[in-house]
């Protein structure tokens, strides 16, 4: 009885080892494709990070738009400041 179960476990173990050998052989013979797929996955992850990550293209475009908006606001405020200074100097010039 024990001999039979021992034989069955060896057979199962042999099948598992055979499957692993087949898998390793397959990976070894197709290693170019495996490395290419790994490279492709890594490049895809990197490009995805560049497009939607923390320092991404979207953030860059948003910051450029914000810079333009703030520059317009600065120009408007400088013009308003110059106008108000002119009014102030005119009022001071009227006082004795």
Buried (B, 14 or more C-beta within 10 A) or exposed (E): EEEEEEEEEEEEEEEEEEEEEEEEEEEEEEEEEEEEEEEEEEEEEEEEEEEEEEEBEEEEEEEEEEEEEEEEEEEEEEEEEEEEEEEEEEEEEEEE
